[in-house]
Amino acid sequence: MKAPVALSIVVVLLVAWAYNRLVRLRSRTSAAWSQVDVQLRRRHDLIPNLLTSVQAYMAHERTLLKQIAETRAQAAALQGDIGARARLESNLEALLVMLTATSQAVPQVGADVHARMLQEELSSSERRIAFARQHYNDCVMDYNSAIASFPTNIIAGLCAFRPAILFRNEEFGAEDTIHRTTVACN
């Protein structure tokens, strides 16, 4: 009689431990995404000032400046779909690299203290985004591994825990190994 009761207690404790672990990992993933989002918004806030400061010197690059403004607006408006947001942010990053390369060839931009400060601030933002992205992806890997591992995979299936999407920088050719599943970081 004591063995079935002890076994039941062990099973309940194992289920509670697995569920709490999944909740903790999902919460870490959600918090890490919030940090990525903060850094992306920081970059979004810098872009209008940067565009304003360089557009007088770069009238011949109106198409690039317009693409940056449009991509920034699309990325800022997009919420929830991390895969689509990653693609837009990757495109925005590539456009900003092109802007930086192009503006360095224009002596007036290099002489403009305000434009240089904004470009340095943008470079700092890119580093912060990279660190936040790496932390988020580490959290996603831990969370997704727990969902796929025994015995937590059973609890994950019963309690509707879904894999999170990695935030990849597509410019560097990273593959989406999660096959675009939906994120469950609500």
Summary of the structure (lengths in Angstrom):
residues: 186
radius of gyration: 22.2
end to end distance: 42.7
largest distance: 86.3
contacts: 530
relative contact order: 0.15
helix: 79%
strand: 0%
